């Protein structure tokens, strides 16, 4: 018991404990901030993975469009409603989608 009392009176022990408490709770990089930073990094890594996969899809689509004339024609017809001469294009829309 006397050793514990002497330990609590030791100025180095008190300074060390104050430093640990300060670093865990009051510092700019405390535990809560570290947890928030870690979750933010994980979210950003997931977004990076998503956008990387989207870029690779877009690159393959671009390569296909520049090399294959049939896929270019299909893309133009589907996305931009382009047509050939003497051809009619009809756009059929669902009633639920038209109201929005």
C-alpha positions in Angstrom: 0.0 0.0 0.0 2.9 2.3 0.9 4.5 1.6 -2.5 1.3 2.6 -4.3 1.1 5.8 -2.3 4.7 6.6 -3.1 4.0 5.8 -6.8 1.1 8.3 -6.8 3.3 11.0 -5.2 6.0 10.5 -7.8 6.2 13.5 -10.1 7.3 11.4 -13.1 4.4 9.1 -12.7 1.9 12.0 -12.5 3.5 13.7 -15.5 3.4 10.4 -17.5 -0.2 9.8 -16.6 -1.2 13.4 -17.5 0.6 13.0 -20.8 -1.2 9.8 -21.6 -4.6 11.3 -20.6 -3.9 14.3 -22.7 -2.9 12.3 -25.8 -5.9 10.0 -25.5 -8.6 12.5 -25.0 -7.6 16.2 -25.5 -5.1 16.2 -28.3 -6.0 17.0 -31.9 -5.2 13.4 -32.8 -7.2 11.7 -30.0 -8.8 8.3 -30.2 -12.1 9.6 -31.6 -10.4 11.6 -34.3 -8.3 8.5 -35.2 -11.4 6.4 -35.5 -13.0 9.1 -37.7 -9.9 9.3 -39.9 -9.8 5.6 -40.3 -13.5 5.3 -41.4 -13.0 8.2 -43.8 -10.0 6.5 -45.3 -11.9 3.2 -45.8 -14.8 5.1 -47.4 -12.4 6.9 -49.8 -10.7 3.6 -50.7 -14.0 2.1 -51.6 -14.8 5.1 -53.8 -11.4 4.8 -55.4 -12.0 1.1 -56.2 -15.5 2.0 -57.6 -14.2 4.8 -59.8 -11.2 2.7 -61.0 -13.6 0.0 -62.1 -15.8 2.6 -63.9 -12.8 4.0 -65.7 -11.8 0.6 -66.9 -15.3 0.0 -68.2 -15.3 3.3 -70.0 -12.0 2.6 -71.5 -13.1 -0.8 -72.9 -16.3 0.8 -74.2 -14.3 3.6 -75.9 -11.9 1.1 -77.4 -14.9 -0.9 -78.7 -16.6 2.2 -80.1 -13.5 3.3 -81.9 -12.7 -0.1 -83.5 -16.1 -1.5 -84.3 -18.5 0.4 -86.5 -21.5 -1.7 -85.6 -21.1 -1.0 -81.9 -20.7 2.7 -82.7 -23.9 2.7 -84.7 -25.7 0.8 -81.9 -24.4 3.3 -79.3 -25.6 6.3 -81.4 -29.0 4.8 -81.9 -29.6 3.9 -78.3 -28.2 6.9 -76.6 -28.8 9.7 -79.0 -31.8 8.4 -81.0 -30.0 8.8 -84.3 -31.4 7.2 -87.4 -30.6 6.5 -91.0 -32.2 8.2 -93.9 -35.8 7.0 -94.7 -36.1 5.5 -91.3 -38.4 6.4 -88.4 -37.6 6.2 -84.7 -40.2 5.6 -82.1 -39.5 6.1 -78.4 -41.7 4.1 -76.1 -41.8 5.3 -72.5 -43.4 3.8 -69.5 -46.2 5.9 -67.9 -44.6 5.7 -64.5 -41.3 7.0 -65.8 -43.0 9.8 -67.8 -44.7 11.2 -64.8 -41.4 11.7 -62.9 
